[in-house]
Amino acid sequence: MCQRESNDNFKEKLKYCFGRTIAYLKIARVEWIVIFGVLILDLLSKFLVAKLMDEYQSVQLIPNFLYFTFVYNDAAAFGSSFGLEKLIGTVGVRVVFLIITAVALCFFFVFLYKFKRGHILAKLSLALIIAGALGNFWDRLFIGRVRDFVEIVYFGLDLPLLGRSFAIFNIADVALTVGVIIFAVYFIFKYKPGKSDFVGPVLPSKSETEQEQPQSDAAEGESGNDG
């Protein structure tokens, strides 16, 4: 008897979780399309470059401007490790970035779910940041280093403090950067303090309110009958 009740409770919980997941995906399908689309594009581009090019090999796409130069990166986005490799070594830098990225991803996923009815710019920025973080996290976790290949050259000029080219990067880095820029645009031009949009609780939808109202009325009726 107890076993049957336990199985029934498990099925009800599973059904509830599945229903909530489907309902969430209907609301958040755009951001998840962005996450999977960017992540697949990033990993596929890295795979093809690693298969077709040797390390440090460079292919010219636009003379004196755009090149594909394949390198492995032990640092953060755009080759920066903030001097940590001198203190804790390459392996230490990898572990630190893995931990930081994992914690950040947890927070971003929570934000993406919690504010699922927020402004499209806020959700799009989070989706791009998550996709970019996941792309480089995958490389650090399974390869040990990040695969970079996009190089922008300053038209043959050697600029002060900048050198001859920008740091070599990948599609994940682009997604992270664009995500941060979009969020800044949203926060400056669209965010309104006190409004339940990106920061703050998510208000229930009209359908959810209508579903909860009969239950509330029924509960009040039972309470009145008991009195």
Secondary structure, DSSP 4 states (H G I P E B T S, - for coil): -HHHHHHHHHHHHHHHHHHHHHHHHHHSHHHHHHHHHHHHHHHHHHHHHHHHS-TT-EEEEETTTEEEEEEEE-SSGGG--TTHHHHHHHHHHHHHHHHHHHHHHHHHHHHHHHTTTS-HHHHHHHHHHHHHHHHHHHHHHHTSSEEEEEEEB-TT--BTTTBSBPPPB-HHHHHHHHHHHHHHHHHHHT--TTSSSSSSPPPPPHHHHHHHHHHHHHHHHHHHHH-
